[in-house]
Amino acid sequence: MNYQDLISYCQQDWEDYTEHDFVNQLATGDLNKYAFFHYLKQDYLFLKHYARAYALAVFKSSTLAEMREPLPGLNALLESEMNHHIEYCQTWGLSAEEMEAEPEDFGTVCYTRYVLDTGMAGDRTDLFTALAPCAIGYAVVGQRLGQWPETKLEGNPYRSWVELYSGEDYQSGVEETIRRLNAMLEEIPLESKRGHRLCEIFKTATRMEVAFWEQGMKAAQ
Ligand SMILES: Cc1ncc(C[n+]2csc(CCO)c2C)c(N)n1
């Protein structure tokens, strides 16, 4: 099997995630700013757990090569991407201290602990499958918004968010993630107990991504 099989298994959930109103409204500039603030604060908390999941990938490895593989991603996340997130949030008036003190919303707890539990109870492939909708989905969102006729960059307060995920750097980084995931899935038949379990993990994480957009939307109501 390959990553495309995982998406096909939950096609409707995948579209609900990657074509959600939250991202469409980011692209048109119409998203309520309180929805975005809530999302940014929760995403800070999400990213911390995401880093823990990468550390878990080292723990779940057998060979030295496997142990080294998550390191560049973990390092980039802790040394630069978190700082980028903090700096970006500062431009919206949100401080790191404020985000650190922010209570975790239900969707954040559910999603991050689901990923960590899947990794702890399962193996490395389970863990990377649970992490996959996160990286791949944002690339699909970025690619779509980059070509969407209704995307507005001029005067859009969310312009840099749209440009980050539609940009060449992010897109090419995800190609490597997909290549590695496919290498892990290659030997597993789609029509097997293992294949089915991986599809279910991917589907659950995808549904959690939908819930993550929804909790942002809900904060503006
Ligand atoms: C809820 C949520 N899901 C996915 C991402 C995307 N994402 C998470 S970590 C990372 C960098 C590692 O490649 C990226 C792009 C996000 N920010 N928030």
The ligand as a MOL file (V3000), in Angstrom:
LIG
                    3D

  0  0  0     0  0            999 V3000
M  V30 BEGIN CTAB
M  V30 COUNTS 18 19 0 0 0
M  V30 BEGIN ATOM
M  V30 1 C -3.4350 21.1010 13.8360 0
M  V30 2 C -2.2970 21.2060 12.8950 0
M  V30 3 N -2.1550 20.2510 11.9580 0
M  V30 4 C -1.1380 20.3220 11.1070 0
M  V30 5 C -0.2250 21.3450 11.1700 0
M  V30 6 C 0.8960 21.4180 10.1950 0
M  V30 7 N 2.1600 21.1560 10.8020 0 CHG=1
M  V30 8 C 2.3400 20.6740 12.0180 0
M  V30 9 S 3.9680 20.4960 12.4260 0
M  V30 10 C 4.4370 21.0800 10.9760 0
M  V30 11 C 5.8780 21.2010 10.6450 0
M  V30 12 C 6.4980 19.8860 10.4790 0
M  V30 13 O 6.5660 19.5480 9.1690 0
M  V30 14 C 3.3360 21.3960 10.1950 0
M  V30 15 C 3.4100 21.9170 8.8670 0
M  V30 16 C -0.4060 22.3230 12.1570 0
M  V30 17 N 0.4430 23.3350 12.3010 0
M  V30 18 N -1.4490 22.2280 13.0050 0
M  V30 END ATOM
M  V30 BEGIN BOND
M  V30 1 1 1 2
M  V30 2 1 2 3
M  V30 3 2 2 18
M  V30 4 2 3 4
M  V30 5 1 4 5
M  V30 6 1 5 6
M  V30 7 2 5 16
M  V30 8 1 6 7
M  V30 9 2 7 8
M  V30 10 1 7 14
M  V30 11 1 8 9
M  V30 12 1 9 10
M  V30 13 1 10 11
M  V30 14 2 10 14
M  V30 15 1 11 12
M  V30 16 1 12 13
M  V30 17 1 14 15
M  V30 18 1 16 17
M  V30 19 1 16 18
M  V30 END BOND
M  V30 END CTAB
M  END
